[in-house]
Amino acid sequence: MTVLNRFKSNWKIVNHYWWLENYSNKKSYPICLEIDPANACPLNCRYCCWAKMRGEITSVLPKEKLFDIVEQAKRLRVIKISS
């Protein structure tokens, strides 16, 4: 089994044909988006891979900006947003 077969990539192309058409016209945007609205975590896990990057900075994305990003993603046909 190849790496691509494991994810059934052929089915993804069939299900997202519109993205492929836009890609060929150089108007493609991501299907998935990751947003980290806060640079803070209350857990303080000793094995956390992000702890060093976060440091003491605990900034938070303003609610209005977060909603604006979600609206833009919707217009660009993003189908999944994770955090």
C-alpha positions in Angstrom: 0.0 0.0 0.0 1.4 3.3 -1.0 1.2 6.4 1.2 -1.3 8.0 -1.1 -3.6 4.9 -1.3 -3.8 5.0 2.5 -5.6 8.3 2.3 -7.7 7.3 -0.8 -6.4 10.4 -2.6 -8.3 9.5 -5.8 -11.6 9.8 -4.0 -10.5 13.2 -2.7 -9.9 14.4 -6.2 -13.3 13.2 -7.3 -15.1 14.8 -4.3 -13.2 18.1 -4.7 -13.3 18.4 -8.5 -14.1 22.1 -8.2 -10.8 22.6 -6.4 -8.9 20.9 -9.2 -10.6 23.1 -11.8 -9.7 26.2 -9.8 -6.1 24.9 -9.4 -5.7 24.5 -13.2 -6.9 28.1 -13.5 -4.5 29.3 -10.8 -7.4 30.3 -8.5 -7.0 27.7 -5.8 -7.2 28.1 -2.1 -6.8 25.7 0.7 -9.6 23.2 1.6 -8.6 23.0 5.2 -7.5 25.8 7.6 -5.9 25.7 11.0 -6.5 28.7 13.3 -4.9 29.1 16.7 -6.9 31.8 18.3 -4.9 31.9 21.5 -1.2 31.4 22.3 -2.0 30.2 25.8 -2.6 26.8 27.3 -3.6 26.1 30.9 -2.2 22.5 30.9 1.5 23.1 31.1 2.4 19.5 29.9 6.1 18.8 30.4 6.3 17.0 27.0 4.5 19.8 25.0 6.3 20.6 21.7 4.9 24.1 21.7 5.9 25.2 25.2 9.3 26.7 24.1 7.7 28.5 21.2 5.0 30.0 23.4 7.3 31.1 26.1 5.6 33.8 28.2 3.6 35.3 25.3 -0.1 34.6 25.9 -1.6 36.8 23.1 -5.2 36.1 22.0 -6.7 36.8 18.6 -9.5 39.4 19.0 -13.0 37.9 18.5 -13.8 40.3 15.6 -10.6 39.2 13.7 -11.4 35.6 14.3 -14.9 36.0 12.8 -13.5 37.9 9.9 -11.1 35.1 9.1 -13.9 32.5 9.3 -16.0 34.6 6.9 -13.1 34.9 4.4 -12.5 31.2 4.6 -16.2 30.6 3.9 -16.0 32.8 0.8 -12.9 30.9 -0.4 -14.8 27.6 0.1 -12.7 26.2 2.9 -14.5 23.2 4.2 -12.7 22.5 7.4 -11.4 24.7 10.1 -9.4 23.2 13.1 -7.6 24.7 16.0 
